[in-house]
Amino acid sequence: MAVGAGDDAAVLSITNGRVVATTDLLVEGRHFRRDWSGPADVGVKAAAQNLADIAAMGARSRTLLVGIACPGDLPAQWVLDMIEGLVAECRRAGASIAGGDVTAADSVMLAVMALGELDALQPVTRAGARPGDHVAVAGRLGWSAAGLALLSAGRADGRDPEIALLAAAHRRPQPPYAAGPAAARAGATAMIDVSDGLLADLGHIASASGVAINLQSASIQVDAAVAAGARLLGADPLDWVLAGGEDHALAATFPARTITPDGWRVIGDVREGGGVTVDGSARKGPAGWDHFR
């Protein structure tokens, strides 16, 4: 970074003249609750949802710009601890914070912009999937949705270690940042951050690419902790895996003969047509999160 925080703007030194940029809002009561999440948790989540978008383009995160709006009576320590969470997640992704802004509001809101660079790679968009490609995922699926369901039901009391892990996953997602550039180097044809739900986000790839995507349920991994949460609530864990958002896993398509990188697992294929199916049929129920539903 040529000029860091403290001036009117930051100045970045980049190697190839291309900057990958993304931005997200995190709104109290909509994306987090202060009675469920500590300030560092909120900072981690705000950073992760932006840094994952950079990884989904096949890029490497460089820096964040952070705007915060908050009530005047919010303790200063809360803000400092939130920043510690931002810094910790940036460190995990190899990024830094360049600056931002603060203003007053009735509730806590965070506006984060992430910037990254592609090195010598081409960006991996949503529009490159082709019939015959494999569909693969990297990272956890269903954990955040399970944690949210358990917190909402008042069942995440921390006495069961697996249940505590699910609640923690909702508070602090763990995107597989290195998997994005690795997929780009391996020749991924399309890629997306799974923020709204696997079916919904693969639907974005299918629509942008003009293809159909079919998933094989036998290849879709339901982790033991997610299964434990489902047993506790009498839920179907596959619903969380397929339609639960905010894990910020990555989903991508690869040419059929490509060996997928470490950490990626094949769960389906790309076909002629449109839409997303599971075992050849449309799955009933919501495909994922709808911000205005």
C-alpha positions as CSV (number, residue, x, y, z in Angstrom):
1,M,0.0,0.0,0.0
2,A,1.6,3.3,-1.1
3,V,-0.6,5.5,1.2
4,G,-2.6,3.9,4.0
5,A,-5.3,5.1,6.4
6,G,-5.3,8.7,7.6
7,D,-5.4,10.7,4.4
8,D,-8.3,11.6,2.1
9,A,-7.9,8.3,0.2
10,A,-5.7,5.3,0.2
11,V,-3.3,4.6,-2.7
12,L,-2.6,1.0,-3.7
13,S,0.3,-0.3,-5.7
14,I,-0.9,-3.1,-8.1
15,T,1.0,-5.3,-10.4
16,N,-1.2,-5.6,-13.5
17,G,-3.5,-2.5,-13.6
18,R,-6.7,-4.5,-12.8
19,V,-8.5,-4.1,-9.5
20,V,-11.4,-6.4,-8.4
21,A,-13.9,-4.5,-6.3
22,T,-17.0,-5.5,-4.3
23,T,-19.1,-4.0,-1.6
24,D,-21.7,-5.2,0.9
25,L,-23.9,-3.8,3.7
26,L,-24.3,-5.5,7.1
27,V,-27.4,-4.2,9.0
28,E,-28.2,-4.8,12.6
29,G,-31.4,-6.8,13.0
30,R,-31.2,-8.0,9.4
31,H,-27.7,-9.6,9.2
32,F,-26.8,-9.8,12.9
33,R,-28.1,-9.4,16.4
34,R,-26.0,-7.9,19.1
35,D,-27.6,-10.2,21.7
36,W,-26.4,-13.2,19.6
37,S,-23.1,-11.9,18.3
38,G,-20.2,-10.1,20.0
39,P,-18.6,-7.1,18.3
40,A,-15.6,-9.1,17.1
41,D,-18.1,-11.6,15.5
42,V,-19.7,-8.8,13.6
43,G,-16.4,-7.6,12.4
44,V,-15.4,-11.0,11.2
45,K,-18.7,-11.5,9.4
46,A,-18.5,-8.1,7.7
47,A,-15.1,-8.8,6.4
48,A,-15.7,-12.4,5.4
49,Q,-18.8,-11.7,3.2
50,N,-16.7,-9.2,1.2
51,L,-13.5,-11.1,1.0
52,A,-15.3,-14.2,-0.2
53,D,-16.6,-12.2,-3.2
54,I,-13.1,-11.3,-4.2
55,A,-12.0,-15.0,-3.9
56,A,-15.0,-16.0,-6.1
57,M,-13.6,-13.9,-8.9
58,G,-10.3,-15.9,-8.7
59,A,-8.6,-12.9,-7.1
60,R,-6.5,-12.3,-4.0
61,S,-7.8,-9.8,-1.5
62,R,-5.7,-6.7,-0.8
63,T,-7.6,-4.3,1.3
64,L,-11.0,-3.2,2.9
65,L,-12.6,0.2,3.2
66,V,-15.1,0.2,6.1
67,G,-17.9,2.6,6.8
68,I,-19.8,2.3,10.2
69,A,-23.0,4.0,11.3
70,C,-24.0,3.6,14.9
71,P,-26.0,5.1,17.8
72,G,-24.2,7.7,19.8
73,D,-24.5,5.7,23.0
74,L,-22.8,2.6,21.5
75,P,-19.8,2.0,23.8
76,A,-16.5,2.9,22.1
77,Q,-15.1,-0.5,23.2
78,W,-17.8,-2.2,21.1
79,V,-16.5,-0.5,18.0
80,L,-12.8,-1.2,18.9
81,D,-13.6,-4.9,19.4
82,M,-15.5,-5.0,16.1
83,I,-12.5,-3.5,14.3
84,E,-10.3,-6.2,15.9
85,G,-12.6,-8.8,14.3
86,L,-12.3,-7.1,10.9
87,V,-8.5,-7.0,11.3
88,A,-8.3,-10.7,12.3
89,E,-10.4,-11.8,9.3
90,C,-8.4,-9.6,6.9
91,R,-5.2,-11.2,8.3
92,R,-6.6,-14.7,7.5
93,A,-7.3,-13.6,3.9
94,G,-4.0,-11.7,3.5
95,A,-5.6,-8.3,3.3
96,S,-5.5,-5.1,5.3
97,I,-7.8,-2.2,6.2
98,A,-7.0,1.1,4.3
99,G,-9.6,3.4,6.0
100,G,-13.3,4.3,6.1
101,D,-15.8,6.6,7.7
102,V,-18.0,6.9,10.8
103,T,-21.4,8.5,11.2
104,A,-24.4,8.4,13.5
105,A,-27.5,6.2,13.0
106,D,-30.3,4.6,15.1
107,S,-28.8,1.1,14.7
108,V,-25.4,-0.4,13.7
109,M,-24.7,-0.6,10.0
110,L,-21.4,-1.5,8.3
111,A,-20.7,-0.7,4.7
112,V,-17.6,-2.6,3.5
113,M,-15.7,-2.3,0.2
114,A,-13.1,-5.0,-0.6
115,L,-10.4,-4.6,-3.3
116,G,-8.3,-7.4,-4.7
117,E,-6.0,-8.2,-7.6
118,L,-5.9,-11.0,-10.1
119,D,-2.1,-11.3,-10.4
120,A,-1.7,-12.9,-13.9
121,L,-5.1,-14.7,-13.9
122,Q,-8.2,-13.9,-15.8
123,P,-11.3,-13.1,-13.7
124,V,-13.7,-16.1,-13.3
125,T,-17.3,-14.8,-13.8
126,R,-20.7,-16.5,-13.5
127,A,-21.1,-16.6,-17.3
128,G,-18.6,-19.2,-18.4
129,A,-20.1,-22.6,-17.5
130,R,-20.5,-25.0,-20.4
131,P,-22.4,-28.3,-20.9
132,G,-20.2,-31.1,-19.8
133,D,-18.5,-29.2,-17.1
134,H,-18.3,-30.6,-13.6
135,V,-19.8,-28.6,-10.7
136,A,-17.8,-28.5,-7.5
137,V,-17.8,-26.7,-4.1
138,A,-15.2,-25.7,-1.6
139,G,-15.9,-24.9,2.0
140,R,-18.7,-25.7,4.5
141,L,-22.4,-25.8,3.5
142,G,-25.4,-25.7,5.8
143,W,-23.5,-24.7,8.9
144,S,-24.6,-21.0,9.2
145,A,-28.2,-21.9,8.4
146,A,-28.2,-24.6,11.0
147,G,-26.7,-22.1,13.5
148,L,-29.3,-19.5,12.7
149,A,-32.1,-22.1,13.2
150,L,-30.7,-23.2,16.5
151,L,-30.2,-19.6,17.8
152,S,-33.7,-18.7,16.6
153,A,-35.1,-21.7,18.5
154,G,-33.2,-20.9,21.7
155,R,-31.3,-24.2,21.4
156,A,-27.7,-23.0,21.0
157,D,-26.8,-22.9,24.7
158,G,-23.3,-24.2,24.2
159,R,-23.6,-27.4,26.2
160,D,-23.3,-29.6,23.1
161,P,-20.0,-29.0,21.3
162,E,-21.4,-29.7,17.8
163,I,-24.3,-27.3,18.4
164,A,-21.9,-24.7,19.7
165,L,-19.8,-25.1,16.5
166,L,-22.9,-24.4,14.4
167,A,-23.8,-21.2,16.3
168,A,-20.2,-20.1,15.9
169,A,-20.4,-20.8,12.2
170,H,-23.3,-18.4,11.9
171,R,-21.6,-15.7,13.9
172,R,-18.2,-16.2,12.1
173,P,-18.3,-17.8,8.6
174,Q,-15.0,-19.3,7.4
175,P,-14.7,-18.8,3.6
176,P,-12.0,-20.8,1.8
177,Y,-10.2,-17.8,0.4
178,A,-7.3,-19.7,-1.2
179,A,-9.7,-22.0,-3.1
180,G,-10.8,-19.1,-5.4
181,P,-7.4,-18.4,-7.0
182,A,-6.6,-22.1,-7.0
183,A,-9.8,-22.7,-9.0
184,A,-8.9,-20.0,-11.4
185,R,-5.4,-21.4,-11.9
186,A,-7.0,-24.9,-12.5
187,G,-9.2,-23.5,-15.3
188,A,-12.5,-22.9,-13.6
189,T,-15.1,-21.7,-16.2
190,A,-17.5,-20.0,-13.7
191,M,-17.5,-19.4,-10.0
192,I,-19.6,-17.8,-7.3
193,D,-19.7,-17.1,-3.5
194,V,-22.4,-19.2,-1.8
195,S,-24.0,-16.4,0.2
196,D,-27.7,-16.9,-0.5
197,G,-27.8,-20.7,-0.8
198,L,-26.3,-23.3,-3.0
199,L,-29.3,-23.7,-5.2
200,A,-30.0,-20.0,-5.5
201,D,-26.3,-19.1,-6.3
202,L,-25.8,-22.0,-8.8
203,G,-29.0,-20.6,-10.3
204,H,-27.1,-17.4,-10.9
205,I,-24.4,-19.3,-12.8
206,A,-27.0,-21.3,-14.8
207,S,-28.8,-18.1,-15.8
208,A,-25.7,-16.1,-16.6
209,S,-24.2,-19.0,-18.6
210,G,-27.4,-20.1,-20.3
211,V,-27.1,-23.7,-19.0
212,A,-28.7,-26.2,-16.7
213,I,-27.0,-27.5,-13.6
214,N,-27.8,-30.9,-12.0
215,L,-26.6,-31.9,-8.5
216,Q,-26.2,-35.5,-7.3
217,S,-27.6,-35.8,-3.8
218,A,-25.3,-38.8,-3.1
219,S,-22.3,-36.5,-3.7
220,I,-23.5,-33.7,-1.4
221,Q,-21.8,-33.8,1.9
222,V,-23.8,-33.3,5.1
223,D,-21.4,-32.7,7.9
224,A,-21.9,-34.4,11.2
225,A,-22.5,-31.2,13.1
226,V,-25.2,-30.1,10.6
227,A,-26.8,-33.6,11.0
228,A,-26.8,-33.2,14.8
229,G,-28.5,-29.8,14.6
230,A,-31.1,-31.2,12.3
231,R,-31.9,-34.1,14.7
232,L,-32.2,-31.7,17.6
233,L,-34.8,-29.5,15.7
234,G,-36.4,-32.3,13.6
235,A,-35.3,-30.7,10.4
236,D,-33.9,-32.0,7.1
237,P,-30.2,-31.2,7.0
238,L,-30.2,-31.2,3.2
239,D,-32.5,-28.2,3.3
240,W,-29.7,-26.2,5.1
241,V,-27.0,-27.5,2.8
242,L,-28.9,-26.7,-0.4
243,A,-30.7,-23.5,0.5
244,G,-28.9,-22.1,3.6
245,G,-26.8,-19.1,3.0
246,E,-24.0,-17.2,4.7
247,D,-21.4,-20.0,4.9
248,H,-19.6,-18.2,2.0
249,A,-18.4,-21.4,0.5
250,L,-17.4,-21.3,-3.2
251,A,-19.1,-23.1,-6.0
252,A,-17.5,-23.4,-9.5
253,T,-17.6,-25.3,-12.7
254,F,-14.6,-27.0,-14.3
255,P,-14.0,-28.6,-17.6
256,A,-14.8,-32.4,-17.4
257,R,-11.2,-33.5,-17.7
258,T,-9.8,-31.0,-15.2
259,I,-8.5,-32.3,-11.9
260,T,-10.2,-30.1,-9.3
261,P,-7.8,-28.5,-6.8
262,D,-7.4,-29.7,-3.2
263,G,-10.3,-28.7,-1.1
264,W,-12.8,-28.9,-4.0
265,R,-15.3,-31.7,-4.3
266,V,-17.5,-32.5,-7.4
267,I,-21.2,-32.6,-6.7
268,G,-22.8,-32.4,-10.1
269,D,-22.6,-31.4,-13.8
270,V,-23.6,-28.8,-16.3
271,R,-26.1,-29.7,-19.0
272,E,-28.0,-28.1,-21.9
273,G,-31.1,-26.2,-20.8
274,G,-31.8,-24.0,-17.8
275,G,-32.3,-24.0,-14.0
276,V,-30.9,-26.1,-11.2
277,T,-32.1,-29.6,-10.4
278,V,-31.2,-32.3,-7.8
279,D,-31.1,-35.8,-9.1
280,G,-32.8,-34.6,-12.3
281,S,-35.8,-33.0,-10.5
282,A,-36.6,-29.5,-9.2
283,R,-36.4,-29.4,-5.5
284,K,-39.5,-28.1,-3.7
285,G,-39.2,-25.1,-1.3
286,P,-37.0,-22.0,-1.3
287,A,-33.7,-22.2,-3.2
288,G,-32.1,-19.8,-0.8
289,W,-32.2,-16.3,0.8
290,D,-34.4,-13.6,-0.8
291,H,-33.6,-10.2,0.6
292,F,-37.1,-8.9,-0.1
293,R,-39.2,-11.9,0.7
